[in-house]
Each structure stands twice: as structure tokens, then as C-alpha cells.
Amino acid sequence: MSQAEIVKFLEKHPDKWFNYKELSEESIYSRSSLSVSLRKLRNWHLIDYKEEIVNGYRIYVYKAKAK
């Protein structure tokens, strides 16, 4: 999933947070490609993200940047 596709998908659902697994299910690209794209978007501050603890594991959840 390219960075543009991720942003477009998240913008279609502006009030919902998605975890990595949910985003990967929407993608036809490899998980490693998705991971790299998400990391770049986080670093460029183009998407919102937060950490959550689920079953003792730290996960990131993502959503479209508030406009």
C-alpha cells in the first residue's frame, strides 16, 4: 500500500482508528511495504497515531490527520 493510498483510505474513515492488521487486510502489498509506508507517514506527520497496549503487546493505531 503506497503512502498516498494509505492516506486516502484513512481519509475515507476520518473518525476511526485502524491497527496494522486491519490496514494490511485492505492492502494488496506486502506487510513490510506497508510498515515502511506507515513509518514514513508517521515521521512526516501526515497521519495521526498512538500507542495502545493490547494483551500485553504494544501496538500502533492510525487515523487520518485532523484538518
TAZIMO-V807163 format. One record per helix or strand of 3 or more residues. SS is the DSSP state (A for helix, B for strand). FROM is the first residue (numbers start at 0). TO is the last residue. If there is no record, write none. Layout:
BEGIN
ss = <SS | SS>
from = <FROM | FROM>
to = <TO | TO>
END
This chain:
BEGIN
ss = <A | A | A | B | B>
from = <2 | 19 | 30 | 46 | 56>
to = <11 | 24 | 42 | 53 | 63>
END
